[in-house]
């Protein structure tokens, strides 16, 4: 088998090993592949692995040897799965590798909003504490989480794990899901409007669909408490960024922490840049070494299972 990895750098910038994948065929790994080079680099490949490099229908049609596409992520919208199915090419993903890492990152974002540790650290190193007339000072209001309410939008694996961590801080947990989850009797499940109105923190964990795109907009933000905080580690398009920027500048809500944006990498003129109460990180909630190691191991196992004729984690219907 000829195996081609189109964009391996994000998953493995050098701290992991591709040897487990090499055991299944002749391996070629590219750090990054621009669209115009996909066909040239993958034309002889039986197996193509991609993270964010898009495989459109026209591209798939130009890869005559292609038998399998593995997405090195959970979301698989980078691949035209129908075009692959028409060729009976299975497309697989890696569904459950980063639950703990993402949930932990949510709490890190929340704690940063509550305590601004980075800013206070910078202030001390700049000499502000040495110049202080008092034994302590704070540049922002400090927030205690115990007794406050977190609203989890989307009660999948990551949403539930985030809720568990929040509960450990003494927070009350409310949850909204498209379908009721009776097994989560420790979560107060409610409709989205109630969650937005009553939560001190709103954390997004729902998938991006036609129904959820733009879920957070001017109207939904206006329902939230003025002191509320918004966290998004799910998908950038869940939030209308111009509306959020206006809400933050006007004090409609108190702050936001975003690990995902509508356009990634963002344009330099993003409406959210330069807003002091908006913390933005470069889509790294998933990227702990432990989570990336799990992802790679599962992706390799996906390939092994396919070669053995028993493909798993297939996201398209190739039975037609």
Secondary structure as UniProt FT lines:
FT   STRAND          2..5
FT   TURN            9..11
FT   HELIX           19..22
FT   TURN            23..24
FT   STRAND          26..29
FT   HELIX           35..37
FT   HELIX           38..42
FT   TURN            43..44
FT   STRAND          47..50
FT   HELIX           57..61
FT   TURN            64..65
FT   STRAND          68..71
FT   TURN            77..78
FT   HELIX           81..86
FT   TURN            87..88
FT   STRAND          90..92
FT   HELIX           99..115
FT   HELIX           117..125
FT   TURN            126..127
FT   HELIX           128..131
FT   TURN            146..147
FT   STRAND          149..153
FT   HELIX           157..168
FT   TURN            169..170
FT   STRAND          172..176
FT   TURN            182..183
FT   TURN            185..186
FT   STRAND          188..189
FT   HELIX           192..198
FT   STRAND          201..204
FT   TURN            210..214
FT   HELIX           218..223
FT   TURN            226..227
FT   STRAND          229..232
FT   HELIX           236..238
FT   HELIX           241..250
FT   STRAND          255..258
FT   TURN            268..269
FT   TURN            271..274
FT   TURN            276..277
FT   STRAND          278..280
FT   TURN            285..286
FT   HELIX           289..307
FT   TURN            308..309
//
